[in-house]
């Protein structure tokens, strides 16, 4: 599991996670949340996640509050 911080949330049920030492933020969709509802997340929350390759590049999956 990797760790990061929620940088941005949108009203379209997706957001972005920033990781220390990484230039690019990781996309995640509400469908990839594990044990938490999208409405329970806030920008600045610490999360754990896994990274999967998608046709649009890497994305966070199995996102949980840390």
N, CA, C and O atoms as a Tripos MOL2 file, in Angstrom:
@<TRIPOS>MOLECULE
protein
  264   263    66     0     0
PROTEIN
NO_CHARGES

@<TRIPOS>ATOM
      1 N           0.8410   -1.1920    0.0000 N.3       1 UNK1
      2 CA          0.0000    0.0000    0.0000 C.3       1 UNK1
      3 C           0.8810    1.2490    0.0000 C.2       1 UNK1
      4 O           1.9110    1.3100    0.6730 O.2       1 UNK1
      5 N           0.4510    2.2230   -0.7630 N.am      2 UNK2
      6 CA          1.1440    3.5010   -0.8150 C.3       2 UNK2
      7 C           0.3500    4.5050    0.0080 C.2       2 UNK2
      8 O          -0.8120    4.2690    0.3400 O.2       2 UNK2
      9 N           0.9860    5.6310    0.3360 N.am      3 UNK3
     10 CA          0.3180    6.6640    1.1180 C.3       3 UNK3
     11 C           0.3590    7.9850    0.3850 C.2       3 UNK3
     12 O           1.2950    8.2750   -0.3600 O.2       3 UNK3
     13 N          -0.6790    8.7870    0.6100 N.am      4 UNK4
     14 CA         -0.7320   10.1060    0.0090 C.3       4 UNK4
     15 C          -1.7780   10.9570    0.6970 C.2       4 UNK4
     16 O          -2.3630   10.5650    1.7060 O.2       4 UNK4
     17 N          -2.0010   12.1360    0.1270 N.am      5 UNK5
     18 CA         -2.9570   13.1020    0.6680 C.3       5 UNK5
     19 C          -3.9050   13.5090   -0.4490 C.2       5 UNK5
     20 O          -3.4780   13.7540   -1.5770 O.2       5 UNK5
     21 N          -5.1940   13.5810   -0.1310 N.am      6 UNK6
     22 CA         -6.1630   14.0350   -1.1290 C.3       6 UNK6
     23 C          -5.9070   15.5090   -1.4190 C.2       6 UNK6
     24 O          -5.9980   16.3590   -0.5330 O.2       6 UNK6
     25 N          -5.5870   15.7890   -2.6730 N.am      7 UNK7
     26 CA         -5.2720   17.1610   -3.0820 C.3       7 UNK7
     27 C          -6.5080   17.8910   -3.5790 C.2       7 UNK7
     28 O          -6.7050   19.0680   -3.2760 O.2       7 UNK7
     29 N          -7.3470   17.1860   -4.3500 N.am      8 UNK8
     30 CA         -8.5070   17.8300   -4.9730 C.3       8 UNK8
     31 C          -9.6420   16.8310   -5.0780 C.2       8 UNK8
     32 O          -9.4360   15.6730   -5.4430 O.2       8 UNK8
     33 N         -10.8500   17.2920   -4.7510 N.am      9 UNK9
     34 CA        -12.0670   16.5050   -4.9510 C.3       9 UNK9
     35 C         -12.9840   17.2860   -5.8740 C.2       9 UNK9
     36 O         -13.0310   18.5140   -5.8060 O.2       9 UNK9
     37 N         -13.7130   16.5920   -6.7360 N.am     10 UNK10
     38 CA        -14.6410   17.2560   -7.6500 C.3      10 UNK10
     39 C         -16.0710   16.8560   -7.3070 C.2      10 UNK10
     40 O         -16.2980   15.9400   -6.5160 O.2      10 UNK10
     41 N         -17.0210   17.5440   -7.9050 N.am     11 UNK11
     42 CA        -18.4300   17.1880   -7.7000 C.3      11 UNK11
     43 C         -18.8670   16.0850   -8.6600 C.2      11 UNK11
     44 O         -20.0520   15.7590   -8.7360 O.2      11 UNK11
     45 N         -17.9150   15.5120   -9.3920 N.am     12 UNK12
     46 CA        -18.2190   14.4350  -10.3390 C.3      12 UNK12
     47 C         -17.6870   13.0930   -9.8500 C.2      12 UNK12
     48 O         -17.4510   12.1820  -10.6430 O.2      12 UNK12
     49 N         -17.5000   12.9780   -8.5290 N.am     13 UNK13
     50 CA        -17.0870   11.7170   -7.8920 C.3      13 UNK13
     51 C         -15.7000   11.2280   -8.2880 C.2      13 UNK13
     52 O         -15.4760   10.0230   -8.4000 O.2      13 UNK13
     53 N         -14.7800   12.1440   -8.4980 N.am     14 UNK14
     54 CA        -13.3840   11.7550   -8.6460 C.3      14 UNK14
     55 C         -12.5050   12.8090   -8.0040 C.2      14 UNK14
     56 O         -12.9610   13.8980   -7.6560 O.2      14 UNK14
     57 N         -11.2420   12.4660   -7.8530 N.am     15 UNK15
     58 CA        -10.3140   13.3990   -7.2360 C.3      15 UNK15
     59 C          -8.8850   13.0300   -7.5740 C.2      15 UNK15
     60 O          -8.6190   12.1700   -8.4140 O.2      15 UNK15
     61 N          -7.9710   13.7100   -6.8890 N.am     16 UNK16
     62 CA         -6.5480   13.5060   -7.1270 C.3      16 UNK16
     63 C          -5.8110   13.3870   -5.7990 C.2      16 UNK16
     64 O          -6.1250   14.0760   -4.8280 O.2      16 UNK16
     65 N          -4.8280   12.4990   -5.7820 N.am     17 UNK17
     66 CA         -4.0110   12.2410   -4.6000 C.3      17 UNK17
     67 C          -2.5870   12.6750   -4.9130 C.2      17 UNK17
     68 O          -2.0560   12.3730   -5.9810 O.2      17 UNK17
     69 N          -1.9760   13.3860   -3.9750 N.am     18 UNK18
     70 CA         -0.5870   13.7810   -4.1280 C.3      18 UNK18
     71 C           0.2720   12.9070   -3.2200 C.2      18 UNK18
     72 O          -0.1330   12.5360   -2.1190 O.2      18 UNK18
     73 N           1.4690   12.5880   -3.7120 N.am     19 UNK19
     74 CA          2.4120   11.7790   -2.9500 C.3      19 UNK19
     75 C           3.6970   12.5650   -2.7760 C.2      19 UNK19
     76 O           4.1540   13.2370   -3.7000 O.2      19 UNK19
     77 N           4.2750   12.4800   -1.5910 N.am     20 UNK20
     78 CA          5.5410   13.1500   -1.3450 C.3      20 UNK20
     79 C           6.6080   12.5840   -2.2760 C.2      20 UNK20
     80 O           6.7470   11.3680   -2.4060 O.2      20 UNK20
     81 N           7.3520   13.4670   -2.9160 N.am     21 UNK21
     82 CA          8.4260   13.0430   -3.7970 C.3      21 UNK21
     83 C           7.9960   12.7110   -5.2140 C.2      21 UNK21
     84 O           8.8380   12.3740   -6.0470 O.2      21 UNK21
     85 N           6.7030   12.7980   -5.5080 N.am     22 UNK22
     86 CA          6.1960   12.5060   -6.8530 C.3      22 UNK22
     87 C           5.7040   13.7910   -7.5050 C.2      22 UNK22
     88 O           5.0310   14.6020   -6.8690 O.2      22 UNK22
     89 N           6.0430   13.9690   -8.7720 N.am     23 UNK23
     90 CA          5.6290   15.1700   -9.4960 C.3      23 UNK23
     91 C           4.1520   15.1660   -9.8620 C.2      23 UNK23
     92 O           3.4530   16.1620   -9.6770 O.2      23 UNK23
     93 N           3.6810   14.0310  -10.3850 N.am     24 UNK24
     94 CA          2.3000   13.9580  -10.8800 C.3      24 UNK24
     95 C           1.3530   13.4530   -9.8050 C.2      24 UNK24
     96 O           1.6730   12.5320   -9.0530 O.2      24 UNK24
     97 N           0.1800   14.0750   -9.7480 N.am     25 UNK25
     98 CA         -0.8710   13.6050   -8.8520 C.3      25 UNK25
     99 C          -1.5580   12.3980   -9.4890 C.2      25 UNK25
    100 O          -1.5820   12.2570  -10.7110 O.2      25 UNK25
    101 N          -2.1120   11.5380   -8.6480 N.am     26 UNK26
    102 CA         -2.8080   10.3410   -9.1220 C.3      26 UNK26
    103 C          -4.3120   10.5580   -9.1200 C.2      26 UNK26
    104 O          -4.8810   11.0310   -8.1360 O.2      26 UNK26
    105 N          -4.9430   10.2120  -10.2210 N.am     27 UNK27
    106 CA         -6.3980   10.2510  -10.3560 C.3      27 UNK27
    107 C          -7.0080    9.0960   -9.5690 C.2      27 UNK27
    108 O          -6.4250    8.0150   -9.5010 O.2      27 UNK27
    109 N          -8.1820    9.3210   -8.9730 N.am     28 UNK28
    110 CA         -8.9760    8.2140   -8.4370 C.3      28 UNK28
    111 C         -10.4500    8.5210   -8.6360 C.2      28 UNK28
    112 O         -10.8610    9.6810   -8.6460 O.2      28 UNK28
    113 N         -11.2410    7.4650   -8.7960 N.am     29 UNK29
    114 CA        -12.6920    7.5940   -8.9590 C.3      29 UNK29
    115 C         -13.3730    7.0020   -7.7310 C.2      29 UNK29
    116 O         -12.8290    6.1090   -7.0810 O.2      29 UNK29
    117 N         -14.5590    7.5010   -7.4190 N.am     30 UNK30
    118 CA        -15.3190    7.0190   -6.2540 C.3      30 UNK30
    119 C         -15.5250    5.5080   -6.2950 C.2      30 UNK30
    120 O         -15.6310    4.8800   -5.2420 O.2      30 UNK30
    121 N         -15.5830    4.9120   -7.4810 N.am     31 UNK31
    122 CA        -15.7510    3.4570   -7.5990 C.3      31 UNK31
    123 C         -14.5630    2.6950   -7.0150 C.2      31 UNK31
    124 O         -14.6710    1.5010   -6.7340 O.2      31 UNK31
    125 N         -13.4350    3.3730   -6.8320 N.am     32 UNK32
    126 CA        -12.2170    2.7200   -6.3420 C.3      32 UNK32
    127 C         -12.0180    2.8910   -4.8390 C.2      32 UNK32
    128 O         -10.9610    2.5420   -4.3140 O.2      32 UNK32
    129 N         -13.0220    3.4260   -4.1410 N.am     33 UNK33
    130 CA        -12.9100    3.5980   -2.6940 C.3      33 UNK33
    131 C         -13.1550    2.2700   -1.9890 C.2      33 UNK33
    132 O         -13.9390    1.4420   -2.4540 O.2      33 UNK33
    133 N         -12.4790    2.0790   -0.8690 N.am     34 UNK34
    134 CA        -12.5740    0.8310   -0.1110 C.3      34 UNK34
    135 C         -12.9360    1.1580    1.3410 C.2      34 UNK34
    136 O         -12.0870    1.6120    2.1080 O.2      34 UNK34
    137 N         -14.1950    0.9270    1.7130 N.am     35 UNK35
    138 CA        -14.6130    1.1290    3.0910 C.3      35 UNK35
    139 C         -14.9200    2.5610    3.4700 C.2      35 UNK35
    140 O         -15.0460    2.8720    4.6540 O.2      35 UNK35
    141 N         -15.0430    3.4370    2.4910 N.am     36 UNK36
    142 CA        -15.3620    4.8420    2.7540 C.3      36 UNK36
    143 C         -16.2090    5.3710    1.5990 C.2      36 UNK36
    144 O         -16.0090    4.9790    0.4490 O.2      36 UNK36
    145 N         -17.1500    6.2560    1.9030 N.am     37 UNK37
    146 CA        -17.9500    6.8980    0.8610 C.3      37 UNK37
    147 C         -17.2460    8.1610    0.3900 C.2      37 UNK37
    148 O         -16.5350    8.8070    1.1600 O.2      37 UNK37
    149 N         -17.4450    8.5110   -0.8720 N.am     38 UNK38
    150 CA        -16.8330    9.7150   -1.4320 C.3      38 UNK38
    151 C         -17.2000   10.9400   -0.5910 C.2      38 UNK38
    152 O         -16.3710   11.8280   -0.3910 O.2      38 UNK38
    153 N         -18.4430   10.9870   -0.0990 N.am     39 UNK39
    154 CA        -18.9130   12.1380    0.6810 C.3      39 UNK39
    155 C         -18.1910   12.2740    2.0250 C.2      39 UNK39
    156 O         -18.2470   13.3340    2.6490 O.2      39 UNK39
    157 N         -17.5190   11.2210    2.4720 N.am     40 UNK40
    158 CA        -16.7870   11.2490    3.7430 C.3      40 UNK40
    159 C         -15.3650   11.7770    3.5860 C.2      40 UNK40
    160 O         -14.6810   12.0120    4.5820 O.2      40 UNK40
    161 N         -14.9150   11.9650    2.3590 N.am     41 UNK41
    162 CA        -13.5500   12.4250    2.1100 C.3      41 UNK41
    163 C         -13.4780   13.9440    2.0730 C.2      41 UNK41
    164 O         -14.4340   14.6190    1.6900 O.2      41 UNK41
    165 N         -12.3280   14.4680    2.4770 N.am     42 UNK42
    166 CA        -12.0700   15.9070    2.4170 C.3      42 UNK42
    167 C         -10.6780   16.1300    1.8560 C.2      42 UNK42
    168 O          -9.7920   15.2900    2.0170 O.2      42 UNK42
    169 N         -10.4870   17.2660    1.1950 N.am     43 UNK43
    170 CA         -9.1530   17.6160    0.7280 C.3      43 UNK43
    171 C          -8.2460   17.7250    1.9470 C.2      43 UNK43
    172 O          -8.6140   18.3280    2.9550 O.2      43 UNK43
    173 N          -7.0600   17.1390    1.8450 N.am     44 UNK44
    174 CA         -6.1190   17.1260    2.9590 C.3      44 UNK44
    175 C          -6.1350   15.8350    3.7590 C.2      44 UNK44
    176 O          -5.2600   15.6230    4.5980 O.2      44 UNK44
    177 N          -7.1220   14.9570    3.5140 N.am     45 UNK45
    178 CA         -7.1760   13.6680    4.2140 C.3      45 UNK45
    179 C          -5.9980   12.7880    3.8040 C.2      45 UNK45
    180 O          -5.6100   12.7620    2.6360 O.2      45 UNK45
    181 N          -5.4340   12.0720    4.7670 N.am     46 UNK46
    182 CA         -4.4180   11.0650    4.4810 C.3      46 UNK46
    183 C          -5.1150    9.7910    4.0290 C.2      46 UNK46
    184 O          -6.1110    9.3730    4.6190 O.2      46 UNK46
    185 N          -4.5830    9.1790    2.9790 N.am     47 UNK47
    186 CA         -5.1660    7.9560    2.4340 C.3      47 UNK47
    187 C          -4.0740    6.9450    2.1090 C.2      47 UNK47
    188 O          -2.9080    7.2940    1.9270 O.2      47 UNK47
    189 N          -4.4870    5.6800    2.0400 N.am     48 UNK48
    190 CA         -3.6250    4.6290    1.5110 C.3      48 UNK48
    191 C          -4.2920    4.1100    0.2400 C.2      48 UNK48
    192 O          -5.5070    4.2240    0.0790 O.2      48 UNK48
    193 N          -3.4950    3.5440   -0.6540 N.am     49 UNK49
    194 CA         -4.0270    3.1180   -1.9470 C.3      49 UNK49
    195 C          -3.0280    2.2320   -2.6580 C.2      49 UNK49
    196 O          -1.8780    2.0990   -2.2400 O.2      49 UNK49
    197 N          -3.4830    1.6320   -3.7330 N.am     50 UNK50
    198 CA         -2.6210    0.9020   -4.6510 C.3      50 UNK50
    199 C          -2.6540    1.6340   -5.9840 C.2      50 UNK50
    200 O          -3.5610    2.4280   -6.2330 O.2      50 UNK50
    201 N          -1.6850    1.3770   -6.8320 N.am     51 UNK51
    202 CA         -1.6260    2.0240   -8.1460 C.3      51 UNK51
    203 C          -1.8470    0.9790   -9.2280 C.2      51 UNK51
    204 O          -1.2320   -0.0880   -9.2140 O.2      51 UNK51
    205 N          -2.7350    1.3010  -10.1680 N.am     52 UNK52
    206 CA         -2.9890    0.4290  -11.3190 C.3      52 UNK52
    207 C          -2.7650    1.2200  -12.5970 C.2      52 UNK52
    208 O          -3.0270    2.4220  -12.6510 O.2      52 UNK52
    209 N          -2.2820    0.5380  -13.6190 N.am     53 UNK53
    210 CA         -2.1370    1.1740  -14.9280 C.3      53 UNK53
    211 C          -3.4760    1.1360  -15.6420 C.2      53 UNK53
    212 O          -4.1390    0.1000  -15.6830 O.2      53 UNK53
    213 N          -3.8710    2.2690  -16.2050 N.am     54 UNK54
    214 CA         -5.1030    2.3730  -16.9840 C.3      54 UNK54
    215 C          -4.7460    2.9060  -18.3640 C.2      54 UNK54
    216 O          -3.6180    3.3530  -18.5710 O.2      54 UNK54
    217 N          -5.6760    2.8690  -19.3130 N.am     55 UNK55
    218 CA         -5.3810    3.4230  -20.6400 C.3      55 UNK55
    219 C          -4.9750    4.9030  -20.5950 C.2      55 UNK55
    220 O          -4.2930    5.3890  -21.4970 O.2      55 UNK55
    221 N          -5.3950    5.6140  -19.5430 N.am     56 UNK56
    222 CA         -5.0440    7.0370  -19.4150 C.3      56 UNK56
    223 C          -3.8600    7.2640  -18.4900 C.2      56 UNK56
    224 O          -3.5500    8.4040  -18.1470 O.2      56 UNK56
    225 N          -3.1980    6.1910  -18.0850 N.am     57 UNK57
    226 CA         -2.0420    6.3150  -17.1990 C.3      57 UNK57
    227 C          -2.3330    5.7440  -15.8250 C.2      57 UNK57
    228 O          -3.3990    5.1710  -15.5980 O.2      57 UNK57
    229 N          -1.3770    5.9000  -14.8970 N.am     58 UNK58
    230 CA         -1.5630    5.3390  -13.5590 C.3      58 UNK58
    231 C          -2.7400    5.9780  -12.8270 C.2      58 UNK58
    232 O          -3.0070    7.1690  -12.9890 O.2      58 UNK58
    233 N          -3.4400    5.1840  -12.0250 N.am     59 UNK59
    234 CA         -4.5580    5.6800  -11.2200 C.3      59 UNK59
    235 C          -4.5470    4.9650   -9.8750 C.2      59 UNK59
    236 O          -4.0900    3.8270   -9.7680 O.2      59 UNK59
    237 N          -5.0570    5.6470   -8.8490 N.am     60 UNK60
    238 CA         -5.1380    5.0570   -7.5160 C.3      60 UNK60
    239 C          -6.3640    4.1500   -7.4270 C.2      60 UNK60
    240 O          -7.4450    4.5000   -7.9010 O.2      60 UNK60
    241 N          -6.1790    2.9830   -6.8150 N.am     61 UNK61
    242 CA         -7.2730    2.0410   -6.5880 C.3      61 UNK61
    243 C          -7.2470    1.6200   -5.1210 C.2      61 UNK61
    244 O          -6.2660    1.8630   -4.4170 O.2      61 UNK61
    245 N          -8.3240    0.9890   -4.6650 N.am     62 UNK62
    246 CA         -8.4210    0.5230   -3.2750 C.3      62 UNK62
    247 C          -8.0820    1.6480   -2.2940 C.2      62 UNK62
    248 O          -7.3290    1.4480   -1.3410 O.2      62 UNK62
    249 N          -8.6480    2.8300   -2.5400 N.am     63 UNK63
    250 CA         -8.3580    4.0190   -1.7300 C.3      63 UNK63
    251 C          -9.0930    3.9240   -0.3910 C.2      63 UNK63
    252 O         -10.3040    3.7110   -0.3490 O.2      63 UNK63
    253 N          -8.3380    4.0840    0.7030 N.am     64 UNK64
    254 CA         -8.8880    4.0410    2.0670 C.3      64 UNK64
    255 C          -8.3600    5.2340    2.8510 C.2      64 UNK64
    256 O          -7.2770    5.7450    2.5660 O.2      64 UNK64
    257 N          -9.1370    5.6770    3.8470 N.am     65 UNK65
    258 CA         -8.6220    6.6800    4.7760 C.3      65 UNK65
    259 C          -7.5250    6.0370    5.6080 C.2      65 UNK65
    260 O          -7.6460    4.8900    6.0380 O.2      65 UNK65
    261 N          -6.4560    6.7860    5.8300 N.am     66 UNK66
    262 CA         -5.3270    6.2560    6.6140 C.3      66 UNK66
    263 C          -5.5690    6.4400    8.1030 C.2      66 UNK66
    264 O          -4.7290    6.0550    8.9170 O.2      66 UNK66
@<TRIPOS>BOND
     1     1     2 1
     2     2     3 1
     3     3     4 2
     4     3     5 am
     5     5     6 1
     6     6     7 1
     7     7     8 2
     8     7     9 am
     9     9    10 1
    10    10    11 1
    11    11    12 2
    12    11    13 am
    13    13    14 1
    14    14    15 1
    15    15    16 2
    16    15    17 am
    17    17    18 1
    18    18    19 1
    19    19    20 2
    20    19    21 am
    21    21    22 1
    22    22    23 1
    23    23    24 2
    24    23    25 am
    25    25    26 1
    26    26    27 1
    27    27    28 2
    28    27    29 am
    29    29    30 1
    30    30    31 1
    31    31    32 2
    32    31    33 am
    33    33    34 1
    34    34    35 1
    35    35    36 2
    36    35    37 am
    37    37    38 1
    38    38    39 1
    39    39    40 2
    40    39    41 am
    41    41    42 1
    42    42    43 1
    43    43    44 2
    44    43    45 am
    45    45    46 1
    46    46    47 1
    47    47    48 2
    48    47    49 am
    49    49    50 1
    50    50    51 1
    51    51    52 2
    52    51    53 am
    53    53    54 1
    54    54    55 1
    55    55    56 2
    56    55    57 am
    57    57    58 1
    58    58    59 1
    59    59    60 2
    60    59    61 am
    61    61    62 1
    62    62    63 1
    63    63    64 2
    64    63    65 am
    65    65    66 1
    66    66    67 1
    67    67    68 2
    68    67    69 am
    69    69    70 1
    70    70    71 1
    71    71    72 2
    72    71    73 am
    73    73    74 1
    74    74    75 1
    75    75    76 2
    76    75    77 am
    77    77    78 1
    78    78    79 1
    79    79    80 2
    80    79    81 am
    81    81    82 1
    82    82    83 1
    83    83    84 2
    84    83    85 am
    85    85    86 1
    86    86    87 1
    87    87    88 2
    88    87    89 am
    89    89    90 1
    90    90    91 1
    91    91    92 2
    92    91    93 am
    93    93    94 1
    94    94    95 1
    95    95    96 2
    96    95    97 am
    97    97    98 1
    98    98    99 1
    99    99   100 2
   100    99   101 am
   101   101   102 1
   102   102   103 1
   103   103   104 2
   104   103   105 am
   105   105   106 1
   106   106   107 1
   107   107   108 2
   108   107   109 am
   109   109   110 1
   110   110   111 1
   111   111   112 2
   112   111   113 am
   113   113   114 1
   114   114   115 1
   115   115   116 2
   116   115   117 am
   117   117   118 1
   118   118   119 1
   119   119   120 2
   120   119   121 am
   121   121   122 1
   122   122   123 1
   123   123   124 2
   124   123   125 am
   125   125   126 1
   126   126   127 1
   127   127   128 2
   128   127   129 am
   129   129   130 1
   130   130   131 1
   131   131   132 2
   132   131   133 am
   133   133   134 1
   134   134   135 1
   135   135   136 2
   136   135   137 am
   137   137   138 1
   138   138   139 1
   139   139   140 2
   140   139   141 am
   141   141   142 1
   142   142   143 1
   143   143   144 2
   144   143   145 am
   145   145   146 1
   146   146   147 1
   147   147   148 2
   148   147   149 am
   149   149   150 1
   150   150   151 1
   151   151   152 2
   152   151   153 am
   153   153   154 1
   154   154   155 1
   155   155   156 2
   156   155   157 am
   157   157   158 1
   158   158   159 1
   159   159   160 2
   160   159   161 am
   161   161   162 1
   162   162   163 1
   163   163   164 2
   164   163   165 am
   165   165   166 1
   166   166   167 1
   167   167   168 2
   168   167   169 am
   169   169   170 1
   170   170   171 1
   171   171   172 2
   172   171   173 am
   173   173   174 1
   174   174   175 1
   175   175   176 2
   176   175   177 am
   177   177   178 1
   178   178   179 1
   179   179   180 2
   180   179   181 am
   181   181   182 1
   182   182   183 1
   183   183   184 2
   184   183   185 am
   185   185   186 1
   186   186   187 1
   187   187   188 2
   188   187   189 am
   189   189   190 1
   190   190   191 1
   191   191   192 2
   192   191   193 am
   193   193   194 1
   194   194   195 1
   195   195   196 2
   196   195   197 am
   197   197   198 1
   198   198   199 1
   199   199   200 2
   200   199   201 am
   201   201   202 1
   202   202   203 1
   203   203   204 2
   204   203   205 am
   205   205   206 1
   206   206   207 1
   207   207   208 2
   208   207   209 am
   209   209   210 1
   210   210   211 1
   211   211   212 2
   212   211   213 am
   213   213   214 1
   214   214   215 1
   215   215   216 2
   216   215   217 am
   217   217   218 1
   218   218   219 1
   219   219   220 2
   220   219   221 am
   221   221   222 1
   222   222   223 1
   223   223   224 2
   224   223   225 am
   225   225   226 1
   226   226   227 1
   227   227   228 2
   228   227   229 am
   229   229   230 1
   230   230   231 1
   231   231   232 2
   232   231   233 am
   233   233   234 1
   234   234   235 1
   235   235   236 2
   236   235   237 am
   237   237   238 1
   238   238   239 1
   239   239   240 2
   240   239   241 am
   241   241   242 1
   242   242   243 1
   243   243   244 2
   244   243   245 am
   245   245   246 1
   246   246   247 1
   247   247   248 2
   248   247   249 am
   249   249   250 1
   250   250   251 1
   251   251   252 2
   252   251   253 am
   253   253   254 1
   254   254   255 1
   255   255   256 2
   256   255   257 am
   257   257   258 1
   258   258   259 1
   259   259   260 2
   260   259   261 am
   261   261   262 1
   262   262   263 1
   263   263   264 2
@<TRIPOS>SUBSTRUCTURE
     1 UNK1         2 RESIDUE 1 A UNK
     2 UNK2         6 RESIDUE 1 A UNK
     3 UNK3        10 RESIDUE 1 A UNK
     4 UNK4        14 RESIDUE 1 A UNK
     5 UNK5        18 RESIDUE 1 A UNK
     6 UNK6        22 RESIDUE 1 A UNK
     7 UNK7        26 RESIDUE 1 A UNK
     8 UNK8        30 RESIDUE 1 A UNK
     9 UNK9        34 RESIDUE 1 A UNK
    10 UNK10       38 RESIDUE 1 A UNK
    11 UNK11       42 RESIDUE 1 A UNK
    12 UNK12       46 RESIDUE 1 A UNK
    13 UNK13       50 RESIDUE 1 A UNK
    14 UNK14       54 RESIDUE 1 A UNK
    15 UNK15       58 RESIDUE 1 A UNK
    16 UNK16       62 RESIDUE 1 A UNK
    17 UNK17       66 RESIDUE 1 A UNK
    18 UNK18       70 RESIDUE 1 A UNK
    19 UNK19       74 RESIDUE 1 A UNK
    20 UNK20       78 RESIDUE 1 A UNK
    21 UNK21       82 RESIDUE 1 A UNK
    22 UNK22       86 RESIDUE 1 A UNK
    23 UNK23       90 RESIDUE 1 A UNK
    24 UNK24       94 RESIDUE 1 A UNK
    25 UNK25       98 RESIDUE 1 A UNK
    26 UNK26      102 RESIDUE 1 A UNK
    27 UNK27      106 RESIDUE 1 A UNK
    28 UNK28      110 RESIDUE 1 A UNK
    29 UNK29      114 RESIDUE 1 A UNK
    30 UNK30      118 RESIDUE 1 A UNK
    31 UNK31      122 RESIDUE 1 A UNK
    32 UNK32      126 RESIDUE 1 A UNK
    33 UNK33      130 RESIDUE 1 A UNK
    34 UNK34      134 RESIDUE 1 A UNK
    35 UNK35      138 RESIDUE 1 A UNK
    36 UNK36      142 RESIDUE 1 A UNK
    37 UNK37      146 RESIDUE 1 A UNK
    38 UNK38      150 RESIDUE 1 A UNK
    39 UNK39      154 RESIDUE 1 A UNK
    40 UNK40      158 RESIDUE 1 A UNK
    41 UNK41      162 RESIDUE 1 A UNK
    42 UNK42      166 RESIDUE 1 A UNK
    43 UNK43      170 RESIDUE 1 A UNK
    44 UNK44      174 RESIDUE 1 A UNK
    45 UNK45      178 RESIDUE 1 A UNK
    46 UNK46      182 RESIDUE 1 A UNK
    47 UNK47      186 RESIDUE 1 A UNK
    48 UNK48      190 RESIDUE 1 A UNK
    49 UNK49      194 RESIDUE 1 A UNK
    50 UNK50      198 RESIDUE 1 A UNK
    51 UNK51      202 RESIDUE 1 A UNK
    52 UNK52      206 RESIDUE 1 A UNK
    53 UNK53      210 RESIDUE 1 A UNK
    54 UNK54      214 RESIDUE 1 A UNK
    55 UNK55      218 RESIDUE 1 A UNK
    56 UNK56      222 RESIDUE 1 A UNK
    57 UNK57      226 RESIDUE 1 A UNK
    58 UNK58      230 RESIDUE 1 A UNK
    59 UNK59      234 RESIDUE 1 A UNK
    60 UNK60      238 RESIDUE 1 A UNK
    61 UNK61      242 RESIDUE 1 A UNK
    62 UNK62      246 RESIDUE 1 A UNK
    63 UNK63      250 RESIDUE 1 A UNK
    64 UNK64      254 RESIDUE 1 A UNK
    65 UNK65      258 RESIDUE 1 A UNK
    66 UNK66      262 RESIDUE 1 A UNK
